[in-house]
Amino acid sequence: MTLLAMMLLVSSASAAYVRIDAPDTVYVGEPLKVTGTSLVEGITKPSLNPGFSTDVILYSVKHTKSEVDRKTIVVQEDGLFSATFKTEGLAAGDYTVEIIDPDSPNTFGGSSKTLQFLKLVDRSGDIRINSPLVQEFDGSLDIAGTIAEIGSAGVQIGIERDGTTVYGPEYIRTDANGAFSTTVPISGAGSYRVAFSDKKGYIGTVLFVVTGAPTPTDTEVPVVSASAPATRSAPAYFEVDTRVGLVAITTSTGIDWVVEYIDEGGRLHKINDAGLLDPEVVEFSAQGGRVYVKVYPVGYSDRGTVQLSAANAYAVRVSQGAPGVFGDATPTPAETATPLPAVLALFAVLVVIFSRRG
């Protein structure tokens, strides 16, 4: 091995070493990730300079070799590079990925691996949908069907609408015949793309169209709100009675708030994406249950009143029971009473007033 490394090192003076790798099998619809290196085993310095760039080409080799797509790669400091190809819409069959020698045949040495064969497998035909692909809006999307050769292993579904995830990805049950059935809450009419996967990987995507109701952009979504003081040590607690569909919770601005919420399934989520000037915004799909929310500032010295607004909800209330849901201590009357400095200040004002009257 040492001798091989020395031979490669000597040859690298005139030709560089490069190696590309890709999966042997990719399911149509999954991204094809091609990785590469210019490092020789046993040698720490890459044989290609950082910043070196060239093209990696995806070819179909069915009947004749034809170019499908190409990407530009750039070698990084560690000698590595990568490229990702979309496979959605491509035909199943044999393909190759090849890195192009820009000074062919002078850049890459004979020990390099510049080509790899792979196979694209189309599993979309394994899905048979039994529920209607066009449905009248009633607040939910019905998804039912069968997946061939999956048995009772379960299938993962994820749902997108207008590029936004509205459900999952989550596994749902399949029976011994691969049959599945589920109902997912939705907020309005539109096109819903349902992607199916299993432990092997991506299977396929099915488009459902929901009609008969205005989309959220065509009608006013009800918004309710409530306010409460909050500090780091004494957060504000709320409870939100949601409607079915997509719910959006928004804080007021002026303080960098942290939002924690416990969803209808009892799962805890924590969000702190915005700063002083922008509100924290939380979006999730609800089934009409109650969600508990805790809000507090990032800074330990910050204090203020937070207004919590919820779109597509029946009510937002300041909650006395939410601390227990979060596992926090419930404030005692002494802790919620007027702070001692405020009491002393009031006493001093009264002394001054009565002394002047005297």
C-alpha positions as a Python dict, from the first residue, in 0.01 Angstrom:
ca = {
    (1, 'M'): (0, 0, 0),
    (2, 'T'): (286, 237, 85),
    (3, 'L'): (450, 156, -248),
    (4, 'L'): (121, 227, -430),
    (5, 'A'): (88, 560, -252),
    (6, 'M'): (442, 654, -349),
    (7, 'M'): (375, 558, -710),
    (8, 'L'): (58, 768, -714),
    (9, 'L'): (246, 1059, -555),
    (10, 'V'): (510, 1045, -823),
    (11, 'S'): (253, 1021, -1101),
    (12, 'S'): (57, 1314, -950),
    (13, 'A'): (329, 1547, -1064),
    (14, 'S'): (190, 1503, -1414),
    (15, 'A'): (-164, 1369, -1352),
    (16, 'A'): (-407, 1414, -1064),
    (17, 'Y'): (-600, 1145, -883),
    (18, 'V'): (-978, 1165, -861),
    (19, 'R'): (-1247, 921, -752),
    (20, 'I'): (-1625, 960, -785),
    (21, 'D'): (-1888, 752, -605),
    (22, 'A'): (-2264, 715, -640),
    (23, 'P'): (-2524, 461, -527),
    (24, 'D'): (-2557, 149, -740),
    (25, 'T'): (-2938, 182, -728),
    (26, 'V'): (-3155, 496, -706),
    (27, 'Y'): (-3535, 506, -700),
    (28, 'V'): (-3688, 742, -956),
    (29, 'G'): (-3792, 1060, -773),
    (30, 'E'): (-3509, 1048, -519),
    (31, 'P'): (-3211, 1284, -560),
    (32, 'L'): (-2897, 1121, -700),
    (33, 'K'): (-2602, 1235, -487),
    (34, 'V'): (-2256, 1200, -645),
    (35, 'T'): (-1956, 1249, -420),
    (36, 'G'): (-1587, 1259, -502),
    (37, 'T'): (-1238, 1304, -365),
    (38, 'S'): (-893, 1390, -494),
    (39, 'L'): (-720, 1244, -187),
    (40, 'V'): (-496, 941, -230),
    (41, 'E'): (-501, 697, 62),
    (42, 'G'): (-199, 762, 282),
    (43, 'I'): (-139, 1112, 140),
    (44, 'T'): (-281, 1412, 321),
    (45, 'K'): (-257, 1670, 43),
    (46, 'P'): (-527, 1658, -229),
    (47, 'S'): (-392, 1604, -579),
    (48, 'L'): (-633, 1868, -715),
    (49, 'N'): (-601, 2226, -597),
    (50, 'P'): (-895, 2371, -398),
    (51, 'G'): (-1116, 2565, -639),
    (52, 'F'): (-1058, 2327, -930),
    (53, 'S'): (-1386, 2289, -1119),
    (54, 'T'): (-1524, 2076, -1396),
    (55, 'D'): (-1850, 1906, -1497),
    (56, 'V'): (-2004, 1579, -1383),
    (57, 'I'): (-2246, 1439, -1643),
    (58, 'L'): (-2535, 1196, -1603),
    (59, 'Y'): (-2576, 975, -1911),
    (60, 'S'): (-2848, 732, -2008),
    (61, 'V'): (-2698, 418, -2161),
    (62, 'K'): (-3017, 260, -2294),
    (63, 'H'): (-2948, 158, -2655),
    (64, 'T'): (-2712, 453, -2706),
    (65, 'K'): (-2528, 680, -2466),
    (66, 'S'): (-2702, 1018, -2431),
    (67, 'E'): (-2653, 1309, -2192),
    (68, 'V'): (-2937, 1364, -1944),
    (69, 'D'): (-2799, 1640, -1720),
    (70, 'R'): (-2474, 1794, -1605),
    (71, 'K'): (-2356, 1970, -1288),
    (72, 'T'): (-2045, 2171, -1208),
    (73, 'I'): (-1833, 2052, -915),
    (74, 'V'): (-1577, 2258, -722),
    (75, 'V'): (-1302, 2089, -518),
    (76, 'Q'): (-1289, 2212, -157),
    (77, 'E'): (-996, 2250, 86),
    (78, 'D'): (-1030, 1890, 204),
    (79, 'G'): (-1018, 1760, -153),
    (80, 'L'): (-1387, 1665, -159),
    (81, 'F'): (-1666, 1764, -397),
    (82, 'S'): (-2028, 1668, -466),
    (83, 'A'): (-2314, 1710, -712),
    (84, 'T'): (-2685, 1627, -692),
    (85, 'F'): (-2910, 1530, -984),
    (86, 'K'): (-3290, 1524, -988),
    (87, 'T'): (-3435, 1194, -1109),
    (88, 'E'): (-3805, 1283, -1110),
    (89, 'G'): (-3950, 1210, -1453),
    (90, 'L'): (-3653, 1001, -1572),
    (91, 'A'): (-3710, 656, -1722),
    (92, 'A'): (-3600, 348, -1534),
    (93, 'G'): (-3288, 182, -1669),
    (94, 'D'): (-2910, 197, -1680),
    (95, 'Y'): (-2714, 521, -1636),
    (96, 'T'): (-2360, 639, -1575),
    (97, 'V'): (-2213, 941, -1400),
    (98, 'E'): (-1881, 1066, -1532),
    (99, 'I'): (-1645, 1344, -1433),
    (100, 'I'): (-1511, 1537, -1731),
    (101, 'D'): (-1137, 1588, -1774),
    (102, 'P'): (-1118, 1956, -1879),
    (103, 'D'): (-775, 1902, -2039),
    (104, 'S'): (-851, 1551, -2165),
    (105, 'P'): (-660, 1333, -2131),
    (106, 'N'): (-401, 1525, -1930),
    (107, 'T'): (-564, 1608, -1590),
    (108, 'F'): (-658, 1274, -1434),
    (109, 'G'): (-419, 983, -1398),
    (110, 'G'): (-487, 624, -1499),
    (111, 'S'): (-552, 519, -1135),
    (112, 'S'): (-849, 757, -1113),
    (113, 'K'): (-1212, 644, -1109),
    (114, 'T'): (-1397, 888, -1333),
    (115, 'L'): (-1709, 682, -1414),
    (116, 'Q'): (-1971, 480, -1228),
    (117, 'F'): (-2263, 274, -1351),
    (118, 'L'): (-2597, 289, -1171),
    (119, 'K'): (-2954, 178, -1219),
    (120, 'L'): (-3270, 385, -1180),
    (121, 'V'): (-3566, 184, -1051),
    (122, 'D'): (-3922, 317, -1087),
    (123, 'R'): (-4144, 203, -797),
    (124, 'S'): (-4436, 434, -870),
    (125, 'G'): (-4625, 144, -1028),
    (126, 'D'): (-4626, -32, -689),
    (127, 'I'): (-4886, 219, -560),
    (128, 'R'): (-5256, 160, -626),
    (129, 'I'): (-5487, 432, -494),
    (130, 'N'): (-5845, 340, -404),
    (131, 'S'): (-5967, 674, -266),
    (132, 'P'): (-6078, 939, -521),
    (133, 'L'): (-5801, 1153, -670),
    (134, 'V'): (-6051, 1442, -689),
    (135, 'Q'): (-6238, 1506, -364),
    (136, 'E'): (-6495, 1760, -243),
    (137, 'F'): (-6364, 1971, 45),
    (138, 'D'): (-6494, 1863, 387),
    (139, 'G'): (-6196, 1956, 606),
    (140, 'S'): (-5996, 1638, 543),
    (141, 'L'): (-5814, 1444, 271),
    (142, 'D'): (-5892, 1071, 241),
    (143, 'I'): (-5594, 859, 134),
    (144, 'A'): (-5638, 484, 83),
    (145, 'G'): (-5481, 220, -136),
    (146, 'T'): (-5235, -67, -158),
    (147, 'I'): (-4860, -92, -208),
    (148, 'A'): (-4727, -408, -372),
    (149, 'E'): (-4482, -633, -187),
    (150, 'I'): (-4470, -418, 127),
    (151, 'G'): (-4689, -634, 350),
    (152, 'S'): (-4744, -504, 703),
    (153, 'A'): (-4413, -310, 720),
    (154, 'G'): (-4591, 27, 709),
    (155, 'V'): (-4557, 318, 468),
    (156, 'Q'): (-4440, 673, 526),
    (157, 'I'): (-4641, 960, 376),
    (158, 'G'): (-4565, 1329, 350),
    (159, 'I'): (-4807, 1585, 205),
    (160, 'E'): (-4721, 1916, 37),
    (161, 'R'): (-4943, 2196, -89),
    (162, 'D'): (-4792, 2480, -292),
    (163, 'G'): (-4445, 2367, -186),
    (164, 'T'): (-4529, 2374, 188),
    (165, 'T'): (-4540, 2060, 399),
    (166, 'V'): (-4884, 2023, 560),
    (167, 'Y'): (-4843, 1671, 700),
    (168, 'G'): (-4563, 1435, 799),
    (169, 'P'): (-4359, 1265, 685),
    (170, 'E'): (-4507, 1001, 919),
    (171, 'Y'): (-4550, 626, 897),
    (172, 'I'): (-4900, 483, 876),
    (173, 'R'): (-5010, 122, 914),
    (174, 'T'): (-5033, -128, 628),
    (175, 'D'): (-5196, -468, 663),
    (176, 'A'): (-5059, -802, 547),
    (177, 'N'): (-5166, -719, 190),
    (178, 'G'): (-4999, -376, 192),
    (179, 'A'): (-5332, -191, 221),
    (180, 'F'): (-5343, 147, 397),
    (181, 'S'): (-5606, 407, 484),
    (182, 'T'): (-5581, 741, 663),
    (183, 'T'): (-5758, 1077, 688),
    (184, 'V'): (-5554, 1396, 713),
    (185, 'P'): (-5699, 1738, 812),
    (186, 'I'): (-5662, 2009, 547),
    (187, 'S'): (-5749, 2378, 545),
    (188, 'G'): (-5887, 2435, 198),
    (189, 'A'): (-5917, 2343, -168),
    (190, 'G'): (-5613, 2294, -385),
    (191, 'S'): (-5361, 2040, -514),
    (192, 'Y'): (-5199, 1810, -259),
    (193, 'R'): (-4890, 1604, -347),
    (194, 'V'): (-4868, 1288, -134),
    (195, 'A'): (-4521, 1127, -133),
    (196, 'F'): (-4488, 760, -34),
    (197, 'S'): (-4171, 599, 107),
    (198, 'D'): (-4072, 289, 301),
    (199, 'K'): (-3759, 147, 460),
    (200, 'K'): (-3608, 92, 113),
    (201, 'G'): (-3661, 456, 16),
    (202, 'Y'): (-3884, 661, -210),
    (203, 'I'): (-4177, 488, -384),
    (204, 'G'): (-4366, 761, -565),
    (205, 'T'): (-4590, 1068, -544),
    (206, 'V'): (-4964, 1089, -609),
    (207, 'L'): (-5149, 1414, -681),
    (208, 'F'): (-5486, 1471, -512),
    (209, 'V'): (-5711, 1764, -608),
    (210, 'V'): (-5959, 1904, -354),
    (211, 'T'): (-6243, 2120, -487),
    (212, 'G'): (-6562, 2286, -367),
    (213, 'A'): (-6430, 2532, -105),
    (214, 'P'): (-6246, 2865, -124),
    (215, 'T'): (-5873, 2850, -61),
    (216, 'P'): (-5733, 3030, 246),
    (217, 'T'): (-5620, 3314, 19),
    (218, 'D'): (-5976, 3371, -99),
    (219, 'T'): (-6142, 3398, 241),
    (220, 'E'): (-6061, 3562, 572),
    (221, 'V'): (-5902, 3324, 822),
    (222, 'P'): (-6029, 3398, 1177),
    (223, 'V'): (-5762, 3548, 1405),
    (224, 'V'): (-5789, 3563, 1786),
    (225, 'S'): (-5538, 3687, 2044),
    (226, 'A'): (-5455, 3736, 2410),
    (227, 'S'): (-5182, 3918, 2605),
    (228, 'A'): (-4982, 3854, 2921),
    (229, 'P'): (-4664, 3985, 3088),
    (230, 'A'): (-4357, 3763, 3051),
    (231, 'T'): (-4002, 3742, 3184),
    (232, 'R'): (-3742, 3470, 3157),
    (233, 'S'): (-3823, 3341, 3505),
    (234, 'A'): (-4199, 3401, 3478),
    (235, 'P'): (-4314, 3304, 3127),
    (236, 'A'): (-4656, 3380, 2982),
    (237, 'Y'): (-4877, 3074, 2938),
    (238, 'F'): (-5163, 3039, 2689),
    (239, 'E'): (-5403, 2776, 2564),
    (240, 'V'): (-5524, 2779, 2202),
    (241, 'D'): (-5846, 2609, 2093),
    (242, 'T'): (-5767, 2525, 1729),
    (243, 'R'): (-5987, 2474, 1426),
    (244, 'V'): (-5928, 2193, 1178),
    (245, 'G'): (-5652, 2271, 928),
    (246, 'L'): (-5339, 2485, 919),
    (247, 'V'): (-5300, 2700, 1234),
    (248, 'A'): (-5055, 2993, 1254),
    (249, 'I'): (-4947, 3134, 1593),
    (250, 'T'): (-4767, 3471, 1599),
    (251, 'T'): (-4606, 3675, 1878),
    (252, 'S'): (-4581, 4051, 1905),
    (253, 'T'): (-4247, 4222, 1829),
    (254, 'G'): (-4008, 4440, 2028),
    (255, 'I'): (-3855, 4158, 2233),
    (256, 'D'): (-3671, 3848, 2115),
    (257, 'W'): (-3927, 3588, 2224),
    (258, 'V'): (-3890, 3212, 2263),
    (259, 'V'): (-4203, 3007, 2192),
    (260, 'E'): (-4261, 2657, 2324),
    (261, 'Y'): (-4580, 2468, 2250),
    (262, 'I'): (-4728, 2128, 2322),
    (263, 'D'): (-4932, 1999, 2030),
    (264, 'E'): (-5249, 1789, 2035),
    (265, 'G'): (-5040, 1473, 2052),
    (266, 'G'): (-4853, 1588, 2363),
    (267, 'R'): (-4526, 1659, 2178),
    (268, 'L'): (-4313, 1956, 2284),
    (269, 'H'): (-4173, 2198, 2023),
    (270, 'K'): (-3939, 2496, 2075),
    (271, 'I'): (-3901, 2785, 1827),
    (272, 'N'): (-3669, 3086, 1831),
    (273, 'D'): (-3612, 3189, 1468),
    (274, 'A'): (-3674, 3565, 1477),
    (275, 'G'): (-3522, 3857, 1668),
    (276, 'L'): (-3640, 4189, 1810),
    (277, 'L'): (-3795, 4327, 1494),
    (278, 'D'): (-3982, 4022, 1366),
    (279, 'P'): (-4246, 3805, 1533),
    (280, 'E'): (-4200, 3437, 1605),
    (281, 'V'): (-4434, 3244, 1375),
    (282, 'V'): (-4539, 2883, 1437),
    (283, 'E'): (-4742, 2686, 1181),
    (284, 'F'): (-4883, 2335, 1221),
    (285, 'S'): (-5171, 2119, 1105),
    (286, 'A'): (-5439, 2076, 1372),
    (287, 'Q'): (-5743, 1856, 1417),
    (288, 'G'): (-5945, 2099, 1631),
    (289, 'G'): (-5788, 2020, 1968),
    (290, 'R'): (-5619, 2230, 2236),
    (291, 'V'): (-5258, 2345, 2211),
    (292, 'Y'): (-5061, 2488, 2506),
    (293, 'V'): (-4810, 2769, 2451),
    (294, 'K'): (-4533, 2915, 2668),
    (295, 'V'): (-4359, 3242, 2574),
    (296, 'Y'): (-4058, 3408, 2739),
    (297, 'P'): (-3775, 3642, 2634),
    (298, 'V'): (-3430, 3518, 2536),
    (299, 'G'): (-3261, 3774, 2762),
    (300, 'Y'): (-3273, 3719, 3136),
    (301, 'S'): (-3308, 4094, 3197),
    (302, 'D'): (-3581, 4145, 2937),
    (303, 'R'): (-3944, 4184, 3041),
    (304, 'G'): (-4259, 4295, 2865),
    (305, 'T'): (-4608, 4203, 2754),
    (306, 'V'): (-4642, 3951, 2473),
    (307, 'Q'): (-4948, 3939, 2250),
    (308, 'L'): (-5012, 3593, 2111),
    (309, 'S'): (-5230, 3576, 1798),
    (310, 'A'): (-5365, 3260, 1638),
    (311, 'A'): (-5507, 3228, 1287),
    (312, 'N'): (-5765, 2953, 1229),
    (313, 'A'): (-5842, 2910, 1600),
    (314, 'Y'): (-6157, 2950, 1808),
    (315, 'A'): (-5989, 3115, 2107),
    (316, 'V'): (-5661, 3213, 2274),
    (317, 'R'): (-5664, 3244, 2654),
    (318, 'V'): (-5412, 3313, 2927),
    (319, 'S'): (-5385, 2975, 3097),
    (320, 'Q'): (-5352, 2897, 3467),
    (321, 'G'): (-5322, 2523, 3402),
    (322, 'A'): (-5057, 2533, 3127),
    (323, 'P'): (-4754, 2546, 3364),
    (324, 'G'): (-4847, 2200, 3489),
    (325, 'V'): (-4874, 2070, 3131),
    (326, 'F'): (-4519, 2192, 3063),
    (327, 'G'): (-4401, 2042, 3395),
    (328, 'D'): (-4328, 2389, 3536),
    (329, 'A'): (-4407, 2504, 3887),
    (330, 'T'): (-4735, 2690, 3920),
    (331, 'P'): (-4675, 3044, 4053),
    (332, 'T'): (-4793, 3093, 4412),
    (333, 'P'): (-5000, 3397, 4518),
    (334, 'A'): (-4689, 3539, 4685),
    (335, 'E'): (-4496, 3515, 4356),
    (336, 'T'): (-4769, 3690, 4162),
    (337, 'A'): (-4822, 3967, 4420),
    (338, 'T'): (-4696, 4321, 4372),
    (339, 'P'): (-4312, 4321, 4398),
    (340, 'L'): (-4166, 4457, 4725),
    (341, 'P'): (-3983, 4750, 4557),
    (342, 'A'): (-4314, 4872, 4417),
    (343, 'V'): (-4478, 4848, 4761),
    (344, 'L'): (-4193, 5048, 4921),
    (345, 'A'): (-4214, 5313, 4649),
    (346, 'L'): (-4589, 5350, 4706),
    (347, 'F'): (-4532, 5378, 5081),
    (348, 'A'): (-4274, 5654, 5026),
    (349, 'V'): (-4519, 5852, 4808),
    (350, 'L'): (-4789, 5827, 5075),
    (351, 'V'): (-4544, 5947, 5345),
    (352, 'V'): (-4457, 6254, 5136),
    (353, 'I'): (-4826, 6334, 5074),
    (354, 'F'): (-4926, 6310, 5441),
    (355, 'S'): (-4618, 6504, 5559),
    (356, 'R'): (-4712, 6794, 5327),
    (357, 'R'): (-5068, 6796, 5462),
    (358, 'G'): (-4932, 6814, 5813),
}
